[in-house]
């Protein structure tokens, strides 16, 4: 599988359009954050398109720095906190909210860790085998625990939500993570975000189904 600036721009444009359409389906204020996820993914993919251009045309250092940080901030700072918070906002009182609050705490901790890492450590994007690899010098000791916490914050809320069909979104995102981890492990940040961006179009369907009804609890 090959990725490129064109793929990022085209994908970003499509997903952004879906994000706008998804927001137009919102009927309840608490759905807005969740509905905006495809739109954020769209912007993220467009930003990586500029990363491709900057890497393929040496001398565009400012473009490379700005676009890579926009992409990475979305990937490792925004998502760990935004996903559990967006799901939590749609959940009615009950045991699920308590679990989602715990996932939100995990997400905030993850966001703070990766955010501070972006400020204090070197991150250098480069093209390898038709993919973008984000090389960094984060402490090796914390890489696995941080990644596990990232998965907890971004995946588990989708299974604990009582919103109809939310678990299907969780299954698709989880499968995309597994496929990326098996076949594109070194490029996980870039490739998984690419897959997850397209999968986020399922959110349009979830919002469309739930716009006129309340979350269902067991």
C-alpha positions as CSV (number, residue, x, y, z in Angstrom):
1,X,0.0,0.0,0.0
2,X,1.3,3.4,-1.0
3,X,0.5,6.8,0.5
4,X,1.3,10.2,-0.9
5,X,0.5,13.9,-0.7
6,X,-2.4,13.3,-3.1
7,X,-3.9,10.6,-1.0
8,X,-3.7,12.8,2.1
9,X,-5.2,15.8,0.4
10,X,-8.0,13.8,-1.3
11,X,-8.7,11.8,1.8
12,X,-8.7,15.0,3.9
13,X,-11.1,16.8,1.6
14,X,-13.6,13.9,1.6
15,X,-13.5,13.4,5.3
16,X,-13.8,17.1,5.9
17,X,-16.9,17.2,3.8
18,X,-18.3,14.2,5.7
19,X,-17.5,16.1,8.9
20,X,-19.4,19.1,7.8
21,X,-22.4,16.9,6.9
22,X,-22.2,15.1,10.2
23,X,-22.3,18.3,12.1
24,X,-25.4,19.3,10.2
25,X,-27.1,16.2,11.5
26,X,-26.6,17.2,15.2
27,X,-29.8,17.9,17.1
28,X,-28.4,17.9,20.6
29,X,-25.6,20.1,21.9
30,X,-23.9,17.1,23.6
31,X,-23.4,15.4,20.2
32,X,-21.4,18.3,18.7
33,X,-17.9,17.2,19.9
34,X,-18.4,13.6,18.8
35,X,-19.8,14.8,15.5
36,X,-16.8,17.0,14.9
37,X,-14.4,14.1,15.0
38,X,-14.4,13.5,11.2
39,X,-13.8,17.2,10.6
40,X,-10.7,17.1,12.9
41,X,-9.5,14.0,11.1
42,X,-10.0,15.8,7.8
43,X,-7.8,18.8,8.9
44,X,-5.3,16.3,10.2
45,X,-5.0,14.5,6.9
46,X,-4.7,17.7,5.0
47,X,-1.9,18.8,7.3
48,X,0.0,15.5,6.5
49,X,-0.4,16.3,2.9
50,X,1.7,19.4,3.5
51,X,4.2,17.3,5.4
52,X,4.6,15.2,2.2
53,X,5.1,18.2,0.1
54,X,7.7,19.7,2.4
55,X,9.6,16.4,2.7
56,X,9.6,16.0,-1.1
57,X,10.7,19.6,-1.7
58,X,13.7,20.4,0.5
59,X,13.9,23.9,1.8
60,X,10.4,24.2,3.1
61,X,11.4,23.9,6.7
62,X,8.7,26.2,8.1
63,X,6.0,24.3,6.2
64,X,7.4,21.0,7.4
65,X,7.5,22.1,11.1
66,X,4.1,23.7,11.1
67,X,2.3,20.9,9.3
68,X,4.0,18.1,11.1
69,X,3.1,19.6,14.5
70,X,-0.5,20.1,13.5
71,X,-0.6,16.5,12.5
72,X,1.1,15.2,15.6
73,X,-0.8,17.4,18.0
74,X,-4.1,16.0,16.6
75,X,-2.7,12.4,16.7
76,X,-1.2,12.2,20.1
77,X,-2.5,15.2,22.1
78,X,-6.1,15.8,20.9
79,X,-7.4,12.3,20.3
80,X,-6.6,10.7,23.7
81,X,-8.6,13.4,25.5
82,X,-11.2,14.3,22.9
83,X,-12.5,10.8,22.2
84,X,-13.4,9.8,25.8
85,X,-14.7,13.4,26.5
86,X,-16.9,13.3,23.3
87,X,-18.4,9.9,24.3
88,X,-18.8,11.0,27.9
89,X,-20.8,14.1,26.8
90,X,-23.4,11.9,25.1
91,X,-23.8,9.4,28.0
92,X,-26.6,9.7,30.5
93,X,-26.0,9.2,34.3
94,X,-25.1,5.7,35.3
95,X,-22.2,3.3,35.7
96,X,-21.0,3.9,32.2
97,X,-20.4,7.6,32.9
98,X,-18.1,6.6,35.8
99,X,-16.1,4.3,33.6
100,X,-15.9,7.0,30.9
101,X,-14.7,9.5,33.4
102,X,-11.8,7.1,34.3
103,X,-11.0,6.8,30.6
104,X,-11.0,10.6,30.3
105,X,-8.5,10.8,33.1
106,X,-6.3,8.3,31.3
107,X,-6.7,10.4,28.1
108,X,-5.7,13.6,29.8
109,X,-2.6,12.0,31.3
110,X,-1.7,10.6,27.9
111,X,-2.2,14.0,26.2
112,X,0.0,15.7,28.7
113,X,2.7,13.1,28.3
114,X,2.8,13.3,24.5
115,X,2.3,17.1,24.5
116,X,5.2,17.7,26.8
117,X,7.2,15.2,24.7
118,X,6.5,17.3,21.6
119,X,7.9,20.4,23.4
120,X,10.9,18.8,25.0
121,X,12.0,16.1,22.6
122,X,13.1,15.9,19.0
123,X,10.5,14.7,16.4
124,X,11.7,14.4,12.8
125,X,9.3,13.3,10.0
126,X,10.9,11.4,7.1
127,X,9.7,9.4,4.1
128,X,10.4,5.6,4.3
129,X,9.1,3.1,1.9
130,X,6.2,5.4,0.7
131,X,5.1,6.2,4.3
132,X,5.9,9.0,6.7
133,X,7.9,7.9,9.7
134,X,8.0,10.3,12.7
135,X,11.3,9.6,14.4
136,X,11.6,10.8,18.0
137,X,13.8,10.5,21.0
138,X,11.1,10.0,23.6
139,X,12.3,8.0,26.6
140,X,12.3,4.3,25.7
141,X,11.1,3.3,29.2
142,X,7.8,5.1,28.9
143,X,6.9,4.3,25.3
144,X,5.0,1.1,25.9
145,X,3.1,2.3,29.0
146,X,2.2,5.5,27.2
147,X,0.9,3.6,24.1
148,X,-1.2,1.3,26.3
149,X,-2.7,4.2,28.0
150,X,-3.3,5.8,24.6
151,X,-5.2,2.7,23.5
152,X,-7.2,2.6,26.7
153,X,-8.3,6.2,26.2
154,X,-9.1,6.0,22.5
155,X,-10.6,2.6,22.1
156,X,-12.3,1.5,25.3
157,X,-14.8,4.4,25.6
158,X,-16.3,3.3,22.2
159,X,-17.2,-0.1,23.8
160,X,-18.6,1.3,27.1
161,X,-20.8,3.9,25.4
162,X,-24.6,3.2,25.4
163,X,-25.1,5.1,22.1
164,X,-26.5,2.8,19.5
165,X,-23.9,1.2,17.2
166,X,-21.0,3.0,18.9
167,X,-19.4,-0.4,19.5
168,X,-19.3,-1.0,15.7
169,X,-17.1,2.1,15.4
170,X,-14.9,0.8,18.2
171,X,-14.5,-2.6,16.4
172,X,-13.5,-0.9,13.1
173,X,-11.0,1.3,14.8
174,X,-9.6,-1.6,16.8
175,X,-9.2,-3.7,13.7
176,X,-7.5,-0.9,11.9
177,X,-5.1,-0.6,14.8
178,X,-4.3,-4.3,14.7
179,X,-3.8,-4.3,10.9
180,X,-1.6,-1.3,11.1
181,X,0.4,-2.7,14.0
182,X,1.0,-6.0,12.2
183,X,1.8,-4.6,8.7
184,X,2.9,-1.0,9.3
185,X,4.3,-1.0,12.9
186,X,7.0,1.5,12.2
187,X,4.5,3.9,10.6
188,X,1.7,3.4,13.1
189,X,1.1,7.1,13.8
190,X,0.7,8.0,10.2
191,X,-1.0,4.9,8.8
192,X,-3.4,4.3,11.7
193,X,-4.6,7.9,11.5
194,X,-5.2,7.5,7.8
195,X,-7.3,4.4,8.3
196,X,-9.1,5.8,11.4
197,X,-9.9,9.0,9.4
198,X,-11.9,7.1,6.9
199,X,-13.5,4.9,9.5
200,X,-14.6,8.0,11.3
201,X,-17.2,8.5,8.5
202,X,-19.2,5.9,10.4
203,X,-19.8,8.7,12.9
204,X,-22.2,10.3,10.3
205,X,-24.3,7.2,10.5
206,X,-24.2,7.0,14.3
207,X,-25.3,10.7,14.7
208,X,-28.0,10.3,12.1
209,X,-29.4,7.3,14.0
210,X,-29.2,8.9,17.4
211,X,-30.1,12.4,16.6
212,X,-33.7,11.8,17.4
213,X,-33.3,9.5,20.3
214,X,-31.7,9.3,23.7
215,X,-28.7,7.1,24.5
216,X,-29.8,3.6,25.3
217,X,-28.5,2.0,28.5
218,X,-28.6,-1.7,29.5
